[in-house]
Amino acid sequence: MMMALKRLGAVAVVAVTAALPAVPAKAAGSYGPGYCEAADGKYWHGLPTWSGGYGPMRISEGPGDNAYKYGSQPKGINIIPTEWPQSRVTVLGQGLPDDGWVSPETNAAIYMPGGGYLKYGVREWGINLVWSAAPVYEWRIVPHECGQRIFNLTRGAYLVGQMQYGVDWGWGQFEEWEG
């Protein structure tokens, strides 16, 4: 893994390159250059890579992005689509001070205001996620040239888009995934 760190005032900018599993390329089609497989819902954008930081939780789906926030819905976990400025998700790195870098090897907790910390848990409808009042450090945020990959250590799978009920998410690997 190679890492470059550049400090700008009080903000650290980090670029990471790591050997990640190969993902079959898709044709750019009508999305043009820079499409980067966005339509498959496997890449996220906006999650901070420093502990205590916040940002939107957006998933790539074609030429636009969908962001998410806490909100009531009839089935599944109470997460709803929103415009990205309304999505404010906080990431905490286990054992890190505020502003500590959340590396791909750091266990992280993901907090969504109104709901709590996201945690793997079985439910009748939608993706198997539940809320926790305390941080649950079961996530890894892995940078990728197309965005971010979010891995759940308890489930042993990546968080990806597309579910039949509730929020439009599921679990999977990168070559195939289940809903």
C-alpha positions as CSV (number, residue, x, y, z in Angstrom):
1,M,0.0,0.0,0.0
2,M,1.3,3.5,-0.8
3,M,0.2,6.6,1.0
4,A,0.8,10.2,0.4
5,L,-0.1,12.8,3.0
6,K,-0.4,16.5,2.4
7,R,-1.3,18.9,5.2
8,L,-3.3,22.0,4.4
9,G,-3.8,24.1,7.5
10,A,-5.8,22.0,10.0
11,V,-7.0,19.6,7.3
12,A,-5.0,16.5,6.2
13,V,-5.6,15.3,2.7
14,V,-4.8,11.6,2.2
15,A,-4.5,9.6,-1.0
16,V,-4.3,5.8,-0.8
17,T,-3.6,3.2,-3.4
18,A,-3.9,-0.5,-2.4
19,A,-4.1,-3.8,-4.2
20,L,-7.9,-4.5,-4.4
21,P,-9.7,-7.3,-6.1
22,A,-10.1,-6.8,-9.8
23,V,-13.6,-5.8,-10.9
24,P,-14.7,-6.5,-14.5
25,A,-14.9,-3.3,-16.5
26,K,-18.2,-2.2,-18.0
27,A,-18.7,-0.1,-21.1
28,A,-19.0,3.6,-20.4
29,G,-22.1,3.7,-22.7
30,S,-24.2,6.9,-22.5
31,Y,-22.6,7.9,-19.1
32,G,-19.4,8.9,-20.8
33,P,-15.8,8.8,-19.5
34,G,-15.4,8.6,-15.7
35,Y,-18.5,6.4,-15.4
36,C,-16.4,3.9,-13.4
37,E,-19.0,1.2,-12.9
38,A,-21.3,3.5,-11.0
39,A,-24.5,1.9,-12.1
40,D,-24.0,-1.3,-10.1
41,G,-24.4,0.3,-6.7
42,K,-21.2,-1.0,-5.4
43,Y,-19.4,2.3,-4.7
44,W,-20.2,4.9,-2.1
45,H,-19.1,8.5,-1.9
46,G,-18.9,11.1,0.8
47,L,-18.1,9.1,3.9
48,P,-15.3,10.8,5.8
49,T,-11.9,9.1,6.3
50,W,-11.1,10.8,9.6
51,S,-12.5,9.9,13.0
52,G,-15.3,12.2,14.1
53,G,-15.8,13.6,10.6
54,Y,-19.1,13.7,8.8
55,G,-20.4,13.8,5.3
56,P,-23.1,12.6,3.0
57,M,-23.6,8.8,2.5
58,R,-24.2,8.6,-1.2
59,I,-24.3,5.5,-3.4
60,S,-23.5,5.5,-7.1
61,E,-26.3,4.5,-9.4
62,G,-25.8,5.5,-13.0
63,P,-25.2,9.1,-13.8
64,G,-26.4,10.5,-10.5
65,D,-26.0,9.7,-6.8
66,N,-28.5,8.9,-4.2
67,A,-27.9,10.1,-0.6
68,Y,-29.5,8.6,2.6
69,K,-30.6,9.8,6.0
70,Y,-32.7,8.5,8.9
71,G,-36.5,8.6,8.1
72,S,-39.6,6.6,8.8
73,Q,-40.7,4.0,6.3
74,P,-43.2,1.1,6.5
75,K,-40.7,-1.8,6.1
76,G,-37.1,-2.3,6.8
77,I,-34.6,-0.1,8.6
78,N,-35.7,3.6,8.9
79,I,-33.4,5.0,6.2
80,I,-34.7,7.0,3.3
81,P,-33.3,8.6,0.1
82,T,-32.6,12.3,0.3
83,E,-30.7,15.0,-1.5
84,W,-27.0,14.8,-0.5
85,P,-26.9,18.0,1.5
86,Q,-29.5,16.5,3.9
87,S,-27.3,13.4,4.5
88,R,-24.9,13.8,7.4
89,V,-23.3,10.6,8.5
90,T,-20.5,10.5,11.1
91,V,-17.7,7.9,11.1
92,L,-15.7,7.0,14.2
93,G,-12.5,5.0,14.0
94,Q,-12.0,2.5,16.9
95,G,-9.4,3.9,19.3
96,L,-8.7,7.0,17.2
97,P,-8.8,10.6,18.4
98,D,-11.0,13.1,16.5
99,D,-9.3,13.8,13.2
100,G,-7.4,10.5,13.3
101,W,-7.2,8.8,9.9
102,V,-9.6,6.0,9.3
103,S,-7.5,3.6,7.2
104,P,-8.8,0.6,5.3
105,E,-7.6,-1.5,8.2
106,T,-9.4,0.6,10.9
107,N,-12.6,-0.8,12.4
108,A,-15.2,2.0,12.2
109,A,-18.6,2.8,13.5
110,I,-21.2,4.6,11.2
111,Y,-23.6,7.0,12.9
112,M,-26.7,8.4,11.3
113,P,-28.5,11.2,13.2
114,G,-32.0,10.3,14.4
115,G,-31.3,6.6,14.2
116,G,-28.0,5.8,15.8
117,Y,-25.1,3.6,14.9
118,L,-25.6,1.1,12.0
119,K,-25.1,-2.5,13.1
120,Y,-25.6,-5.8,11.4
121,G,-28.8,-7.5,12.8
122,V,-31.5,-9.8,11.4
123,R,-34.8,-8.3,10.6
124,E,-37.9,-9.5,8.7
125,W,-37.9,-7.0,5.8
126,G,-35.1,-5.3,3.9
127,I,-31.4,-5.4,4.6
128,N,-30.2,-6.9,7.9
129,L,-29.2,-3.7,9.7
130,V,-30.5,-2.4,13.0
131,W,-29.7,0.7,15.2
132,S,-27.5,0.8,18.2
133,A,-27.2,3.5,20.8
134,A,-23.5,2.8,21.3
135,P,-20.8,2.7,18.6
136,V,-20.4,-0.6,16.9
137,Y,-17.0,-0.9,15.3
138,E,-17.8,-3.5,12.6
139,W,-17.3,-1.5,9.4
140,R,-14.3,-0.9,7.1
141,I,-14.2,2.0,4.7
142,V,-12.0,1.0,1.7
143,P,-11.0,3.7,-0.8
144,H,-11.3,2.8,-4.5
145,E,-10.7,4.8,-7.7
146,C,-14.5,4.7,-8.2
147,G,-15.4,5.8,-4.7
148,Q,-15.5,3.9,-1.4
149,R,-16.4,0.3,-0.5
150,I,-18.1,-0.3,2.8
151,F,-17.3,-3.8,4.4
152,N,-19.2,-5.2,7.3
153,L,-17.0,-7.4,9.5
154,T,-19.9,-9.2,11.2
155,R,-21.7,-10.1,7.9
156,G,-18.4,-10.7,6.0
157,A,-19.7,-8.8,3.0
158,Y,-19.8,-5.4,1.3
159,L,-22.7,-3.0,1.6
160,V,-24.1,-2.6,-1.9
161,G,-27.2,-1.1,-3.5
162,Q,-30.5,-2.7,-4.5
163,M,-32.9,-4.5,-2.1
164,Q,-36.5,-5.5,-2.8
165,Y,-38.0,-4.1,0.4
166,G,-37.0,-1.1,2.5
167,V,-33.9,0.9,1.8
168,D,-32.3,0.0,-1.5
169,W,-29.2,-1.8,-0.1
170,G,-27.9,-5.4,0.1
171,W,-24.8,-7.5,0.9
172,G,-22.3,-8.9,-1.6
173,Q,-18.9,-9.3,-3.0
174,F,-17.8,-7.5,-6.1
175,E,-18.3,-10.1,-8.8
176,E,-21.7,-11.2,-7.5
177,W,-24.0,-10.1,-4.7
178,E,-27.2,-11.1,-3.0
179,G,-30.3,-9.0,-2.3
